[in-house]
């Protein structure tokens, strides 16, 4: 018998043992095996709030001393309190990796393998719960350096951070779908609040409901829209509300949506004095409603002839932001300086024009615009060699160069041709296309022009082929539809 007991101890991995007296064999039989101890060790390691691995408790054959009733009540109270603390701190207790002794991997025991797998799954699940906490969710951070950590922004980092966080309260994500199928995702921002009806108004791009855009040329007029598309607004914190289309403007690529809210929305003020070379932040919300930021500088640039000429351009550190069109641009004071839009990356509508949009929309519930049937470039932004040549041969250093004339338009009929220069609109000097757009919108507002009406506008034109100036008065159509500059424009 002593020899058999020794062999059994060696087989179990516990090493040589000596034979036990008969009186102690019952106690030895109650001791756990190595497998039992290891599995218990894993369970002890992975239990919430456990401080250190403990060997499984061996029951004693001796009788326990009876406790008095008061002691039993205290014991039960401590047990209930411990259970409540364990439940309440399930997500907040420290994450502890299960301790798995090497010898357990050599046991080839199915129940042991399941215990190890269960321990690992519990740790992974706990880490996932931690990542759901606001202070630990690092998955929303970009892999690249934070924009505010740019060395060029170090002197203004604190003020810029404050401006961005304040402006972020107004920034929205918007998604659309038709028949349950996703259509588009864009951004926008609050522009109005109706306290009586508890309705906020958001401004975004009409691309949100655009179902067809057959050409990169914005002047082709081939876009199609679905005004019955279902639109959702995604706000900070992940809250979502349904939105209702109020109005969309095809030429300016804008859309207004109303959203019923239970509290006032945060509306930013506009800085209508944005200048080229100004530093700006582009804000937006991604698919998870997290705030995204890009830093850029407003550039001196003529618009792409495929784009509308009311745009300005920003050279951004993130040339292809993932949060899409309709995002606001703000200055370092937190004021809106523009809205990202257009087919080409980097183009935005300046705030001076956005303010005009809002005035017209509030006044007419529409945004009427004179359609000139021409495209322009500013002499101010052409290559310096070309600017010198124009100055030398035409004695002109400012104004707009006519780049396209729509076939059959009033401008063509009055002899305005490609290459001519326009210096004044209704007696006011113009240097850029943004200035021209502002003047036309002001003209509509002042004269209360209704849609499909006509408006007389006067231009001072330098005819490049005849080297002489003349006045031309055009009678143009006022519309909120997309202006088309038809191909086939005559170029002598």
Secondary structure, DSSP 8 states (H G I E B T S, - for coil): -HHHHHHHHHHTTS-------HHHHHHHHTS--HHHHHHHHHHHHHSTT--S--------SS------HHHHHHHHHHHHHHHHHHHHTTTTS--------GGGGGS--HHHHHHHHHHHHHHHHHHHHHHTSTTT--TTS-SS--GGG-GGGGGGHHHHHHHHHHHHTTEEEEEEEETTEEEEEEEEEEEEEETTTTEEEEEEEGGGGEEE---S-GGG---EE-TT-EEEEE-GGG-EEEEEEEEEETTTTEEEEEEE-SS------B-TT--TT-EEEEEEE-TT--EEEEEEEEE-----TTS-TTEEEEEESSTT-TT-TT-EEE-TTS-EEEEE-SSSTTEEEEHHHHHHHHHHHHHHSS--EEE--EEEEEGGGS-HHHHHHHHHHH---SSEEEEEE-TT-HHHHTT--TT-EEEEETTEE--SHHHHHHHHHHHHHHHT--TT-EEEEEEEEEETTTTEEEEEEEEEEEESS-----S-----
